[in-house]
């Protein structure tokens, strides 16, 4: 059975929102970014809310930019290879490959996906993760 990870880059005091109000750029340091890439390499499906999906779209085209460091290219390659499920009532169409929109979060559907998946899943973003946590601990089996 696959594992369901919760992953979010936060400050030491638990904040996930940057000073300008968005989710921020995340790990700028190469060593930290490589650690995150290694931790999420086995993830085959990412579960996102709308805001996290918008933030992660950067990875869809990062390989087309000039002078991109290898650790960034590696993460982008892994991210593009994974499936993405975006929970949103407002997104009309997806903006990245291997992505589908689901209108509401259904803990039972996530449990079934986890049980059937040959790869780990990751639920990313504080709002969506809070919904999973409220749904009960059997939705997720590990945290990262």
Secondary structure, 3 states (H helix, E strand, C coil): CCCEEEECCCCCCCCCCCCCCCCCCCCCCHHHHHHHHHHHCCEEEEEEEHHHHHHHCHHHHHHHCCCCCHHHHHHHHHHHHCEEEEECCCCCCCCCCCEEEECCCCHHHHHHHHHHCCCEEEEECHHHHHHHHHHCHHHCCCCC
